[in-house]
Amino acid sequence: MKRSHLLRTVLLLSAISFVAIYPLLPLDNSVSNDLFFLLRGDDPALQEMKDAAAQGNLTGAKILLHKYFVNRSLEPYSKVSSNNVIQEMQSADLSIRRIFTVVQTTRAMYNCSESGLITVNGRVIYDTNWHRNPYPHDDEWIWQLSRWGWLRDLARSYLGNIAIGNISTAEYYAENLVDTVTDFIQKEPVGTMYSWRTIDSAIRIASAIGAVDAIKNSSAFTPEFCFIFLRFLVDHGRYLADFHKVQFNWAFIESGAMIELSSYLPEITEIDSWQNIAWNQFERAVDNTFYPDGGSKEQAINYHRVATGRLANAIKVAQQFEHITAPTNLQNELARMYVYILHNTLPDYYSNSFGDSGVNYHRSHLGSASQLCDHPELDYFDANGNPIPGNTPPRLNVIFPDSGIYISRSRWNDSDALYSFFDGGPFGEFYHAHFDFGSIQIAAFDRRLIVDPGRSSYTMDEMSRYTLSSYRHNVVLIDDQTQGAIDPSSSSWAAGYLGSCARAAHDDYGAKLEREFLFANFRNNLTQDANLTIPSSSDDVGRYWVVSDFWAGSGSHDIAVQWQMPKYRPIFVDNASIEINQSQFTNYIRCVKTNFGYGNMGIYGFGPWSEMLNISGGNSATYGQPYGWYTNKSNYFVEGVTLRYLGSINGPSNWFTVLYPAPYDPNITITTPPFQYGGQNYSSGGLGNAPGNILYIQHSNGSELHISLSEPTSSGKNVELNLNGYKINFKGRQITIHFNLTNNITQIFTQYLTELMIDDEALLSLTSSTLNVHANNTLNALTCGLEPLGNVNAVYIGAKLLPSQNYTIENSAINLGTTILGGGF
């Protein structure tokens, strides 16, 4: 068994073993007939019930309880309504026959023979063993069944038929709902395996409350059923109070359920205790589950969203019900959790996907965030999650340093905007993380172009193993081995007006493997805004990504670089974007373009590549299959393509990939100019055993020189080359220089620089903790990373001290724009 699959299996077995001991726990917490003695005595109607029960008149007490419950005005937070009664009846009819659709899989839960029928409440129903899993290869299905989402369809069918006057049909569905709930209560004592896992019991509370409350005016809702159902709810409250979890999404779901249950049962004295436990548990769970940067330690966006949503719902419950009070500090915690969701939202307002996650529409989440939280970035949205005209947009480039997530975009509220996600963080806790260190996601021009497979099931079938593994992520593989549970050995980041650059390394393959992910965002129309908050516009064509990989190991190895994409017909091209046959690929260059009607990408791979595979089916033992991903808008699995670069290396090596998006046809030329480093000559841009990658990209708006080294230049050494009539000398680790159409140097992005000399004269230099921008006539925008500077004390232009209010330091970079550098000096 490969190490990633072994780790996942161990985590699953540890969780399942805890579930298995539930029936052995001392679960003496059923309230039985003591329900009446838990009622508050400050209401005459409640006191009358208590007195009747105390006198032994349980029948009378139940009648009073039923009358009180039916007539009370309190509406549940999880209220059920009918939207399409025909479809709801179709689903309800199946559940009556004990055929349930759960996690997109329809299965039966009963024996079809006549002996499979029993009588409940004087009516015949199918006999069901609710705690036995008839599908032992799929625990998730039986767990989800116990959450009772399907019960709502019975309630909706009742409401829909009442609305159109079909009273007898409505009563039929109410009777079946009552009989089904009664059957479960009679057969499943508190703590029964499968049917009483704490997370499933917590989710069941909302389904049960909403569904049963919807049919309380039915004749099927008798005093006896009213009594056993309310007792059933109190059993849930006591059970969760005793056995709630302390971290991860379970803790948030269970705490939220206790709050919702408390909102629905203000008559029960124990809700004060449940509330205290739940709010304390929320506070502990936030500390245990979330990093200080707001990201979930589970490293799966879906479970981050689940935990955030449960806390948000609990706060909404407190706002709706006077007898529920939320601690004020939790709203501050909620804000940073929502900011993480905000930046993991693509330009189409759907989520990205990493870890065990599907794609989810985020407008409702952003709308809730804007109403519940006081935060400047969340204030950009209204209650429906739509941007508010005139409000300041959120940041374009964001690092979540504890989570190791790096996100950049070119613009907010623009479906054509460029968006990228880079995972350079720790392996997630619990068991929802994937083996995806260094993975990348990209969207541009209203299309996801580099994708993540998203969710998996909890069963170790082929699909689950495939979506978990490194084979299904956009990563580097050494000797075709999947990653282990990686934490970064190093990382760095700088970002600003002209783009972003993230670097992260790990040692999982026995030596340092580092990936640099650069977003170039050069501008046609530079803003005059001194704060540099204006996003790039759609006519800024110097916008793309460069991925540089560096391997520090010794010996011979096979390597693979993978890109997961939507299915497309590949167009093979050369380094000048000219269509060729695969047989015409030369040496180390392998390039391909997509051919969608709108929203395309060129993938230009430069490295030790002997083969480029465009796989839409293959050997599952080698690559994993089927190929595909969970698409947005419908959350179903569709066919995809794995683009796999294969090659061999010997000793320390480096290679790079340019990911160039375009609305229609990517059209650039990439060359690898020769250079010198430490007196040694390198050809082909330094690919292979060299200090780093040197590449030159030409496009319709000018050109860029990229220098990316595996390590910062050492003492007395520099990168030297001649380009566009300039002699260029660079000291540092990374720089991108933009030339306009007349080959003037106009914009520079650098993540790590100590000196840049042009024609033997300094243009940028560091002295102590000071950045010097020397006299020039062409430079009009600069983003400079601060990593080599430490604490920045001053910024100079020429000999003039730049006042601090005229530049920004954000995302570990100084940004200088046209207000500062404009007009020759």
C-alpha positions in Angstrom: 0.0 0.0 0.0 1.4 3.4 -0.9 2.1 5.8 1.9 -0.6 8.3 1.1 -3.2 5.5 1.1 -1.8 3.9 4.3 -2.0 7.3 6.2 -5.6 7.8 5.1 -6.6 4.3 6.1 -5.1 4.8 9.6 -7.0 8.0 10.0 -10.2 6.4 8.9 -9.8 3.4 11.2 -9.1 5.6 14.2 -12.3 7.5 13.5 -14.4 4.4 12.9 -13.0 2.7 16.0 -14.4 5.6 18.1 -17.8 5.3 16.4 -17.8 1.6 17.2 -17.6 2.1 21.0 -20.6 4.3 21.2 -23.0 1.4 22.2 -20.6 0.5 25.0 -20.7 3.9 26.6 -23.0 4.5 29.7 -25.8 6.2 27.9 -28.3 6.5 30.7 -29.6 9.8 29.4 -33.0 9.1 28.0 -35.6 11.3 29.7 -38.4 8.7 29.4 -41.5 10.0 31.1 -39.5 12.6 33.0 -40.0 15.0 30.2 -42.7 16.9 32.0 -40.5 17.5 35.0 -38.0 19.3 32.7 -40.5 21.9 31.8 -40.2 25.4 33.2 -42.7 26.3 35.8 -43.0 30.0 35.1 -45.8 29.5 32.5 -49.3 28.5 33.8 -49.9 26.2 30.9 -46.5 24.4 31.4 -47.2 24.2 35.2 -50.6 22.6 34.5 -48.8 19.8 32.5 -46.3 19.3 35.2 -49.0 19.0 37.8 -51.0 16.4 35.7 -47.9 14.3 35.3 -47.0 14.6 39.0 -50.5 13.3 39.8 -49.9 10.3 37.5 -52.3 11.6 34.7 -49.8 11.1 31.9 -52.6 10.9 29.3 -53.9 14.3 30.4 -50.4 15.8 30.5 -49.8 14.6 26.9 -53.0 16.1 25.7 -52.1 19.4 27.3 -48.6 19.2 25.8 -50.0 18.6 22.4 -52.4 21.5 22.6 -49.7 23.8 23.8 -47.2 22.7 21.1 -49.7 23.0 18.2 -50.8 26.4 19.2 -47.5 28.1 20.1 -46.3 30.8 17.7 -42.6 29.9 17.7 -41.3 28.9 14.3 -38.2 26.8 13.9 -35.0 28.2 12.5 -34.9 25.3 9.9 -38.3 25.9 8.6 -39.6 23.6 5.8 -41.6 24.8 2.8 -42.8 23.2 -0.4 -41.4 24.4 -3.8 -42.3 21.7 -6.3 -44.8 19.3 -4.9 -44.6 16.8 -7.8 -40.9 16.3 -7.4 -41.2 16.3 -3.6 -43.9 13.6 -3.8 -41.7 11.4 -6.1 -38.9 11.5 -3.6 -41.2 11.0 -0.6 -42.9 8.0 -2.3 -39.5 6.4 -2.6 -38.6 7.0 1.0 -42.0 5.5 2.0 -40.8 2.3 0.2 -37.4 2.7 2.1 -35.6 3.6 -1.1 -33.4 6.6 -0.4 -31.2 8.8 -2.5 -28.2 9.8 -0.3 -24.9 11.3 -1.5 -26.2 11.0 -5.1 -26.7 7.2 -4.7 -30.1 5.6 -4.6 -30.4 2.4 -2.6 -33.0 0.3 -0.8 -33.1 -0.3 3.0 -35.7 -3.1 3.3 -36.5 -6.7 2.4 -39.1 -6.7 -0.4 -40.9 -9.9 0.8 -44.1 -9.7 2.7 -42.3 -10.6 5.9 -40.6 -7.2 5.6 -43.8 -5.4 6.7 -44.7 -4.3 10.3 -47.4 -2.3 11.9 -46.7 1.1 13.5 -49.4 3.4 14.9 -52.0 0.9 13.4 -50.6 1.4 9.9 -48.4 -1.0 7.8 -45.0 0.2 6.9 -41.8 -1.5 5.7 -39.6 -3.0 8.4 -36.2 -1.3 8.5 -33.1 -1.9 10.5 -31.8 1.6 10.8 -28.5 0.8 12.4 -27.4 -2.0 10.1 -25.4 -1.0 7.1 -26.6 -3.1 4.1 -23.7 -1.6 2.0 -20.6 -2.2 4.2 -18.3 -1.0 1.4 -19.9 2.5 1.8 -20.2 3.8 5.3 -20.8 7.3 4.1 -24.1 6.3 2.6 -25.6 4.9 5.9 -24.1 7.8 7.9 -25.8 10.3 5.6 -29.1 8.4 5.7 -29.2 8.9 9.5 -29.1 12.6 9.0 -32.7 12.5 7.7 -32.5 15.0 4.9 -35.0 12.8 3.0 -37.6 13.4 5.9 -38.1 16.9 4.6 -39.6 15.6 1.4 -42.4 14.0 3.4 -43.1 17.3 5.1 -42.9 19.2 1.8 -45.4 16.8 0.2 -47.8 17.4 3.1 -47.5 21.2 2.8 -47.7 21.2 -1.0 -50.9 19.1 -1.0 -52.4 21.2 1.8 -51.8 24.3 -0.3 -53.8 22.9 -3.3 -56.6 21.4 -1.2 -55.6 17.7 -1.4 -56.2 17.1 2.2 -56.3 13.3 2.1 -53.1 13.1 0.1 -51.5 15.5 2.5 -52.6 13.3 5.5 -51.1 10.3 3.8 -47.6 11.9 3.8 -48.0 13.1 7.3 -48.9 9.6 8.5 -45.9 8.2 6.8 -43.7 10.8 8.3 -45.0 10.1 11.8 -44.8 6.3 11.4 -41.2 6.5 10.1 -40.1 8.7 13.0 -41.9 6.5 15.4 -40.3 3.4 14.0 -36.8 4.9 14.4 -37.5 6.0 17.9 -38.7 2.6 18.9 -35.8 0.7 17.4 -32.8 3.0 17.9 -32.0 3.6 21.6 -29.6 6.5 22.2 -26.1 5.7 21.1 -26.9 2.9 18.6 -24.0 2.4 16.2 -24.4 4.0 12.7 -27.7 5.7 13.6 -26.4 7.7 16.6 -22.9 9.0 15.6 -22.8 12.5 17.2 -22.3 14.3 13.9 -25.2 12.5 12.3 -27.4 13.0 15.3 -26.6 16.7 15.3 -27.5 17.1 11.6 -30.7 15.0 12.2 -31.9 17.6 14.7 -32.5 20.3 12.1 -34.2 17.9 9.7 -36.4 16.5 12.4 -37.4 19.8 13.8 -38.3 21.4 10.5 -40.1 18.4 9.1 -42.2 17.5 12.2 -43.1 21.1 13.0 -44.4 21.4 9.4 -47.0 18.7 10.0 -48.1 19.5 13.5 -51.6 20.5 12.4 -52.1 17.1 10.8 -54.4 14.6 12.5 -51.4 12.2 12.4 -49.7 14.5 14.9 -51.3 12.9 18.0 -50.6 13.7 21.6 -48.7 10.5 22.0 -46.4 11.3 19.0 -46.0 14.8 20.2 -44.7 13.5 23.5 -42.3 10.9 22.1 -41.0 13.3 19.5 -40.2 16.1 22.0 -38.6 13.5 24.3 -36.6 12.3 21.3 -35.3 15.9 20.8 -34.3 16.2 24.5 -32.5 12.9 24.2 -30.5 14.4 21.4 -29.7 17.5 23.5 -28.5 15.4 26.4 -26.5 13.0 24.2 -24.6 15.9 22.4 -24.0 17.6 25.7 -22.3 14.5 27.0 -20.4 13.4 23.9 -19.7 16.4 21.8 -16.4 16.7 20.0 -13.7 19.4 20.6 -12.5 20.2 17.1 -13.0 20.2 13.4 -16.3 20.3 11.6 -17.9 17.8 14.0 -17.6 20.2 16.9 -19.1 23.0 14.9 -22.0 20.9 13.7 -22.8 19.5 17.1 -22.5 22.8 18.9 -24.7 24.4 16.3 -27.3 21.7 16.7 -27.4 22.3 20.5 -28.1 26.0 19.8 -30.8 25.3 17.3 -32.4 22.7 19.7 -32.3 25.3 22.5 -34.0 27.8 20.3 -36.8 25.4 19.5 -37.4 24.2 23.1 -37.4 27.3 25.3 -39.8 25.5 27.6 -37.1 23.0 28.7 -35.0 23.9 31.7 -31.8 22.1 30.4 -31.4 24.5 27.4 -29.4 26.9 29.6 -26.8 24.2 30.1 -26.9 23.2 26.5 -26.3 26.8 25.4 -23.3 27.2 27.8 -21.8 24.0 26.6 -22.4 24.9 22.9 -20.9 28.4 23.1 -17.9 27.2 25.1 -17.5 24.4 22.6 -17.6 26.8 19.7 -14.8 28.9 21.3 -12.7 25.8 21.9 -13.4 24.5 18.4 -12.3 27.8 16.8 -9.0 27.6 18.6 -8.5 23.9 17.9 -9.7 24.0 14.2 -8.6 27.3 12.7 -5.2 28.8 12.2 -4.7 32.4 13.3 -4.9 33.4 9.6 -8.5 32.2 9.4 -7.9 29.0 7.5 -9.1 25.6 8.7 -6.5 23.1 9.8 -8.4 20.4 7.9 -7.0 22.0 4.7 -10.2 21.3 2.8 -12.3 24.3 1.7 -15.6 22.4 2.0 -15.0 21.6 5.7 -13.9 25.1 6.3 -17.1 26.3 4.8 -19.2 23.8 6.9 -17.6 24.9 10.2 -18.0 28.6 9.2 -21.6 28.1 8.2 -22.5 26.4 11.4 -21.1 29.1 13.6 -22.8 31.7 11.4 -26.1 29.9 11.7 -25.7 29.7 15.5 -25.2 33.5 15.6 -28.2 34.0 13.3 -30.3 31.9 15.7 -29.2 34.1 18.6 -30.3 37.1 16.6 -33.7 35.6 15.9 -34.6 34.2 19.3 -34.5 36.4 22.4 -33.7 33.5 24.8 -30.4 32.7 22.9 -27.3 34.9 23.4 -24.1 34.6 21.5 -20.7 35.7 22.9 -19.6 38.8 21.0 -16.0 37.6 20.5 -17.3 34.8 18.2 -18.3 37.3 15.6 -14.7 38.5 15.3 -13.6 34.9 14.9 -16.3 34.5 12.3 -15.0 37.4 10.3 -11.5 36.0 9.7 -13.1 32.6 8.8 -15.3 34.4 6.2 -12.3 36.4 4.8 -10.7 33.0 4.0 -13.9 32.0 2.1 -13.9 35.3 0.3 -10.5 34.9 -1.2 -11.1 31.2 -2.1 -13.9 32.5 -4.3 -13.3 32.5 -8.1 -14.4 35.3 -10.4 -17.6 33.4 -11.2 -18.4 33.4 -7.4 -18.0 29.6 -7.1 -15.4 28.2 -4.8 -12.1 26.6 -5.7 -11.7 23.0 -4.6 -9.0 21.5 -2.5 -9.0 18.6 -0.1 -12.3 16.7 0.2 -14.4 19.4 -1.3 -17.0 20.0 -4.0 -17.5 23.3 -5.8 -20.0 25.6 -4.0 -21.6 28.9 -4.9 -20.4 31.5 -2.5 -22.7 34.5 -3.0 -24.9 33.5 -0.1 -21.9 33.0 2.1 -20.5 36.4 1.2 -24.0 37.9 1.8 -24.2 36.4 5.3 -20.6 37.5 6.0 -21.5 41.1 5.2 -24.4 41.1 7.5 -22.8 39.3 10.5 -19.3 40.7 10.4 -17.8 44.2 10.7 -14.9 43.9 8.3 -13.8 46.2 5.5 -13.3 43.5 2.9 -16.7 41.8 3.7 -18.4 45.2 3.5 -17.8 45.1 -0.3 -20.9 42.9 -0.5 -24.6 43.4 0.2 -26.9 40.8 1.9 -27.2 38.8 -1.3 -23.5 38.6 -1.9 -23.5 41.2 -4.7 -20.8 43.9 -4.8 -21.9 47.3 -3.7 -21.0 50.0 -6.2 -18.5 52.5 -4.8 -17.3 50.3 -2.0 -13.6 49.5 -1.9 -12.9 46.0 -3.3 -11.0 43.4 -1.2 -7.3 42.8 -1.7 -6.1 41.3 -5.0 -3.1 39.4 -3.6 -3.5 37.6 -0.3 -1.3 35.2 1.7 -2.7 33.0 4.5 0.7 32.4 6.1 -0.4 29.6 8.6 -2.4 27.8 6.0 0.3 28.2 3.4 -2.3 29.4 0.8 -1.3 32.1 -1.7 -4.1 33.7 -3.9 -3.9 36.3 -6.6 -6.4 37.9 -8.9 -6.4 40.7 -11.4 -9.8 42.2 -10.6 -13.0 41.8 -8.5 -16.5 41.5 -10.0 -15.2 40.6 -13.4 -15.9 37.1 -14.8 -12.9 37.5 -17.1 -10.5 38.2 -14.3 -7.4 36.1 -13.8 -7.3 34.1 -10.6 -4.7 31.7 -9.1 -4.4 29.5 -6.0 -1.1 28.0 -4.8 -0.9 25.5 -1.9 2.4 25.6 -0.1 1.2 24.9 3.4 1.1 22.1 5.9 -0.7 18.8 5.4 -4.2 19.0 6.9 -5.3 17.6 10.2 -8.1 15.1 10.7 -8.7 13.2 7.4 -10.0 15.5 4.7 -6.6 16.7 3.3 -5.1 15.6 0.0 -1.5 14.9 -1.0 -1.2 18.1 -3.0 1.7 20.2 -1.7 2.7 22.7 -4.4 -0.6 22.3 -6.3 -2.0 25.1 -8.4 -5.4 26.2 -9.6 -6.0 28.8 -12.3 -9.1 30.4 -13.8 -9.2 33.1 -16.5 -11.7 34.5 -19.0 -14.7 32.8 -17.3 -13.1 29.3 -17.4 -11.4 27.1 -15.0 -8.2 26.1 -16.8 -6.1 24.3 -14.2 -8.4 22.4 -11.9 -8.4 20.3 -8.7 -10.4 17.0 -8.5 -12.1 18.1 -5.3 -13.9 15.7 -3.1 -13.6 12.0 -2.4 -15.6 9.5 -0.5 -14.6 7.9 2.8 -14.4 4.5 1.1 -11.0 3.4 -0.2 -12.3 2.6 -3.7 -10.4 3.5 -6.9 -12.0 6.9 -7.2 -11.3 7.9 -3.6 -7.6 6.8 -3.9 -7.3 8.6 -7.2 -8.7 12.0 -6.0 -6.6 11.8 -2.8 -3.3 11.0 -4.4 -0.6 13.3 -5.9 -1.3 11.8 -9.3 -4.5 13.8 -9.5 -3.0 17.1 -8.5 -0.9 19.8 -10.2 2.4 18.8 -8.6 5.9 17.5 -9.2 6.5 13.7 -8.7 9.9 12.2 -8.3 10.3 8.6 -9.4 6.5 8.4 -9.8 6.0 8.3 -6.1 3.0 10.1 -4.5 3.7 12.6 -1.8 3.4 11.8 1.9 1.9 14.1 4.6 4.1 17.1 3.8 4.8 20.2 5.8 6.8 23.0 4.1 10.5 23.2 4.9 10.6 26.8 3.8 8.3 29.4 2.2 8.3 33.1 1.1 6.0 35.6 -0.5 5.8 39.0 -2.0 2.9 40.6 -3.9 1.6 44.0 -5.0 0.7 46.2 -7.9 2.6 44.2 -10.5 1.8 40.7 -9.4 2.9 38.1 -6.8 5.5 35.5 -6.2 5.2 32.6 -3.8 7.9 30.0 -3.1 7.5 26.8 -1.0 9.8 23.8 -0.5 9.6 20.3 1.0 12.0 17.5 1.6 9.6 14.6 1.2 11.6 12.9 -1.5 14.9 13.0 0.5 16.1 16.3 -0.8 14.8 19.9 -1.3 12.1 20.3 -4.0 11.0 23.9 -4.3 8.3 25.5 -6.4 8.1 29.2 -7.3 4.7 30.4 -8.6 4.9 33.9 -10.2 1.8 35.9 -11.3 2.9 38.6 -13.7 0.4 41.5 -13.8 2.0 44.2 -15.9 -0.1 47.2 -16.9 -0.9 49.1 -20.0 -2.6 51.9 -18.2 -0.8 52.7 -14.9 -3.0 54.1 -12.2 -2.2 57.5 -10.6 -3.6 56.2 -7.3 -0.8 56.6 -4.7 -2.3 53.7 -2.7 -2.1 51.4 -5.8 -5.5 49.8 -5.1 -6.8 50.0 -8.7 -7.1 46.5 -10.3 -5.7 45.6 -13.6 -8.0 46.0 -16.6 -9.0 43.6 -19.4 -6.6 45.2 -21.9 -3.5 44.5 -19.7 -2.1 41.7 -21.7 1.2 41.2 -19.8 -0.7 38.9 -17.4 0.2 35.2 -16.9 1.9 32.8 -14.6 5.4 31.3 -14.6 6.1 28.1 -12.5 9.7 27.3 -11.7 10.7 24.1 -10.1 14.1 23.4 -8.4 15.4 19.9 -7.3 18.5 19.8 -5.1 18.9 16.0 -4.9 21.7 13.9 -6.2 21.7 10.9 -8.5 19.4 9.9 -11.4 15.6 10.2 -11.1 12.5 10.2 -13.2 10.4 13.3 -12.9 6.8 14.2 -13.8 5.0 17.5 -13.8 1.2 17.3 -14.1 -1.5 19.7 -15.1 -5.2 18.7 -14.5 -7.5 20.4 -17.0 -11.0 20.3 -18.4 -11.2 18.0 -21.5 -10.0 19.7 -24.6 -8.6 18.9 -28.1 -4.8 19.7 -27.8 -3.2 21.9 -30.3 0.6 21.3 -30.2 2.7 24.3 -30.7 6.3 25.4 -30.6 7.9 28.0 -28.4 6.5 30.7 -30.7 2.9 29.4 -30.4 3.0 28.1 -34.0 1.0 24.9 -34.5 3.2 21.8 -35.2 3.0 18.0 -35.0 4.1 16.2 -31.9 7.0 14.7 -33.9 8.3 18.2 -34.4 9.0 18.9 -30.7 12.6 19.8 -30.2 14.9 18.9 -27.3 13.5 20.1 -24.0 10.4 22.1 -25.2 6.9 20.7 -25.1 4.0 23.2 -25.6 0.3 22.9 -26.1 -2.8 25.2 -26.4 -6.5 24.6 -25.6 -9.1 25.2 -28.2 -12.2 26.4 -26.3 -14.5 28.9 -27.9 -13.6 31.4 -25.2 -11.2 31.3 -22.4 -8.0 29.4 -23.4 -4.5 28.7 -22.2 -1.1 28.0 -23.6 1.1 25.6 -21.6 4.7 26.0 -22.4 7.0 23.4 -20.8 10.7 23.9 -20.8 12.7 21.1 -19.1 14.3 17.7 -19.4 11.1 16.4 -21.2 11.3 13.3 -23.3 7.5 12.9 -23.4 4.3 14.9 -23.0 1.1 12.9 -22.4 -2.3 14.3 -22.9 -4.3 11.6 -21.0 -8.0 11.2 -21.0 -7.8 7.5 -20.1 -5.0 5.3 -19.0 -3.5 2.7 -16.7 -5.0 3.3 -13.3 -2.0 1.6 -11.6 0.3 4.2 -13.1 -1.8 7.4 -13.3 -5.1 6.8 -11.5 -8.4 7.0 -13.3 -11.0 7.9 -14.3 -9.9 11.4 -15.2 -12.1 14.3 -14.4 -13.1 16.8 -11.8 -16.2 18.1 -9.9 -17.3 21.0 -12.1 -18.8 24.2 -10.9 -22.5 25.2 -11.1 -23.7 21.6 -10.9 -21.2 19.8 -8.7 -21.0 16.6 -10.8 -18.1 14.7 -12.0 -17.1 15.4 -15.6 -14.4 14.1 -17.9 -11.1 15.9 -17.8 -7.5 15.6 -19.1 -4.2 15.1 -17.3 -1.3 16.8 -19.1 1.8 14.9 -17.9 5.4 16.0 -18.7 7.9 13.1 -18.2 11.7 13.2 -18.2 14.9 12.2 -16.4 17.4 14.2 -14.4 20.8 13.6 -12.9 21.8 15.7 -9.9 20.4 19.1 -9.0 18.1 20.4 -11.8 15.5 23.0 -12.6 12.7 23.5 -15.2 9.8 25.9 -15.8 6.3 26.1 -17.2 4.6 29.2 -18.6 0.8 29.3 -18.2 -0.5 32.0 -20.6 -4.2 32.7 -20.7 -6.0 34.4 -23.5 -9.7 35.0 -24.5 -9.2 33.2 -27.8 -5.7 32.3 -29.0 -2.6 32.4 -26.8 0.2 33.9 -28.9 3.6 34.5 -27.3 7.2 33.6 -28.0 9.5 32.2 -25.3 13.2 31.9 -25.6 15.9 31.0 -23.1 18.8 33.5 -23.5 22.4 32.5 -22.6 23.9 34.1 -19.5 26.9 34.1 -17.2 26.9 33.3 -13.5 30.0 33.5 -11.4 32.1 33.6 -14.6 30.6 30.4 -16.0 28.6 30.4 -19.2 25.1 28.8 -19.4 23.0 28.3 -22.5 19.3 27.4 -22.9 18.3 29.7 -20.0 20.1 27.6 -17.5 17.8 24.6 -17.7 19.2 21.5 -16.1 22.1 21.6 -13.6 22.4 25.4 -13.4 21.7 28.2 -10.8 18.2 28.8 -12.1 15.8 29.6 -14.9 16.3 32.5 -17.3 13.5 33.1 -19.9 12.3 35.9 -22.2 8.7 36.2 -23.1 7.5 38.4 -26.1 3.8 39.3 -26.6 1.7 42.0 -28.2 2.3 44.5 -25.4 6.0 44.2 -25.0 8.2 41.6 -23.4 9.5 40.4 -20.0 12.8 39.0 -18.8 12.4 36.5 -16.0 15.2 35.5 -13.7 14.5 32.9 -11.1 17.3 31.2 -9.2 17.3 28.2 -6.9 19.2 30.2 -4.2 20.0 33.9 -3.8 23.2 34.9 -5.5 26.2 34.3 -3.3 28.9 36.8 -2.5 30.8 38.2 -5.5 28.5 36.4 -8.0 25.7 37.8 -10.2 23.7 36.9 -13.2 24.9 38.8 -16.3 23.3 38.8 -19.8 22.7 41.1 -22.8 19.2 41.7 -23.9 17.3 44.4 -25.9 20.5 46.5 -26.2 21.1 46.4 -22.4 23.8 44.8 -20.3 21.9 43.5 -17.3 23.5 42.5 -14.0 21.3 41.0 -11.3 22.0 40.0 -7.7 19.2 38.4 -5.7 16.9 35.4 -6.4 14.0 36.6 -8.5 13.2 39.5 -10.8 10.9 40.1 -13.7 11.7 43.1 -16.0 9.0 44.5 -18.3 10.1 46.2 -21.6 7.6 48.3 -23.5 7.3 48.1 -27.3 10.3 50.3 -27.8 12.3 48.1 -25.4 12.4 50.6 -22.6 12.5 49.2 -19.1 9.2 50.5 -17.6 8.1 48.1 -14.9 9.8 45.7 -12.5 8.6 43.0 -10.1 11.1 41.5 -7.8 10.5 39.2 -4.9 14.1 39.1 -3.7 16.7 41.6 -4.9 20.0 43.1 -3.7 21.1 44.9 -6.8 20.1 45.5 -10.5 22.5 47.2 -12.8 21.8 48.3 -16.3 24.7 49.1 -18.5 27.0 49.1 -15.5 24.9 51.7 -13.6 22.8 50.9 -10.6 19.0 51.1 -11.1 18.0 49.3 -7.9 20.2 48.6 -4.9 20.1 47.9 -1.2 22.2 49.5 1.5 21.6 48.1 4.9 17.8 48.3 5.2 17.3 50.9 2.6 16.1 50.5 -1.0 17.6 52.9 -3.5 15.9 53.6 -6.8 18.5 55.4 -8.9 18.0 58.1 -11.5 16.4 56.9 -14.7 14.1 58.2 -17.4 11.8 55.2 -18.1 10.9 53.2 -15.0 7.3 54.0 -13.9 6.2 51.1 -11.6 8.0 48.9 -9.2 6.9 46.1 -6.8 9.9 45.0 -4.6 9.8 42.1 -2.1 11.1 42.9 1.4 12.6 39.5 2.3 16.3 40.6 2.0 15.5 44.0 3.6 14.3 42.9 7.0 12.6 45.9 8.6 12.4 48.8 6.0 13.4 52.1 7.5 13.5 54.3 4.5 13.0 54.3 0.7 15.1 56.5 -1.5 14.6 57.7 -5.1 17.9 59.0 -6.2 19.2 61.0 -3.3 15.7 62.0 -2.1 14.0 60.4 0.8 10.6 59.1 -0.2 8.0 60.2 2.4 6.3 57.1 4.0 2.8 58.2 3.1 3.6 58.0 -0.6 4.2 54.3 -0.8 2.6 51.1 0.5 4.0 48.1 2.2 1.6 45.2 1.7 2.0 41.4 1.2 5.7 41.8 2.1 6.4 44.2 -0.8 7.0 47.8 -1.5 4.9 49.2 -4.3 5.9 52.3 -6.2 3.6 53.7 -8.9 3.4 56.5 -11.3 2.7 59.2 -8.7 6.1 58.5 -7.2 8.2 57.5 -10.2 6.5 59.6 -13.0 8.4 62.3 -14.8 12.1 61.7 -15.5 14.6 62.4 -12.8 
